[in-house]
Amino acid sequence: MAPVTRTGRRSKGDRKFVGFRIATPKADAMDQIAKAEGYQYVSDWLSDLVEERLANTKLHAVPQQEEFPLGRLAS
């Protein structure tokens, strides 16, 4: 019996879906830009954009909203 071989692209590891809606003309523009930059999938292009932004953002400097003290208010 021959070993099972997988086809397709390699796994990129654990992933979480993040979805959003955008105006159709902007979505079409994203598709054109991604293809022009050599991406097969817009999601890969977007992922790289987000990764670059995260790499250049100091998360500790981003203002964080504190938890609302509901327990103290209800007493």
C-alpha positions as CSV (number, residue, x, y, z in Angstrom):
1,M,0.0,0.0,0.0
2,A,1.4,3.4,-1.1
3,P,1.9,6.1,1.5
4,V,-0.7,8.9,1.5
5,T,0.7,12.1,0.0
6,R,-0.9,15.4,0.4
7,T,-1.2,18.0,-2.3
8,G,-1.7,21.7,-2.0
9,R,0.0,24.3,0.1
10,R,1.7,23.6,3.4
11,S,-0.1,24.3,6.7
12,K,0.5,27.8,8.1
13,G,-0.2,26.6,11.6
14,D,-3.0,27.6,14.0
15,R,-5.2,30.2,12.5
16,K,-8.2,32.3,13.6
17,F,-10.8,33.6,11.2
18,V,-11.1,37.4,11.1
19,G,-13.7,38.6,8.7
20,F,-15.2,41.9,7.6
21,R,-17.2,43.5,4.9
22,I,-15.9,46.3,2.7
23,A,-17.4,48.3,-0.2
24,T,-17.2,46.3,-3.5
25,P,-15.0,48.9,-5.3
26,K,-12.4,48.7,-2.5
27,A,-12.6,44.9,-2.5
28,D,-11.9,44.9,-6.2
29,A,-9.0,47.2,-5.7
30,M,-7.6,45.0,-3.0
31,D,-7.8,42.0,-5.4
32,Q,-6.0,43.9,-8.1
33,I,-3.2,45.1,-5.8
34,A,-2.7,41.6,-4.3
35,K,-2.5,40.0,-7.7
36,A,-0.1,42.7,-9.0
37,E,2.1,42.0,-6.0
38,G,2.2,38.3,-6.7
39,Y,-0.4,37.0,-4.2
40,Q,-2.7,34.3,-5.2
41,Y,-5.1,35.0,-2.4
42,V,-6.2,38.4,-1.1
43,S,-6.3,37.0,2.5
44,D,-2.5,36.3,2.2
45,W,-1.9,39.9,1.2
46,L,-4.1,41.2,4.0
47,S,-2.4,38.9,6.5
48,D,1.0,40.3,5.4
49,L,-0.2,43.9,5.8
50,V,-1.6,43.2,9.3
51,E,1.6,41.4,10.2
52,E,3.7,44.4,9.1
53,R,1.5,46.8,11.0
54,L,1.7,44.7,14.2
55,A,5.5,44.4,13.9
56,N,5.6,48.2,13.8
57,T,3.2,48.9,16.6
58,K,4.3,49.2,20.2
59,L,1.3,47.4,21.8
60,H,2.2,48.6,25.3
61,A,1.8,52.2,24.0
62,V,-1.7,51.6,22.6
63,P,-4.3,52.9,25.1
64,Q,-6.2,50.1,26.6
65,Q,-9.7,50.4,27.9
66,E,-10.1,49.3,31.5
67,E,-12.7,46.9,32.6
68,F,-15.9,48.6,33.7
69,P,-16.5,48.1,37.5
70,L,-19.9,46.5,37.3
71,G,-19.6,44.6,40.5
72,R,-19.0,47.8,42.6
73,L,-21.9,49.6,40.9
74,A,-24.4,46.9,41.5
75,S,-23.7,46.8,45.3
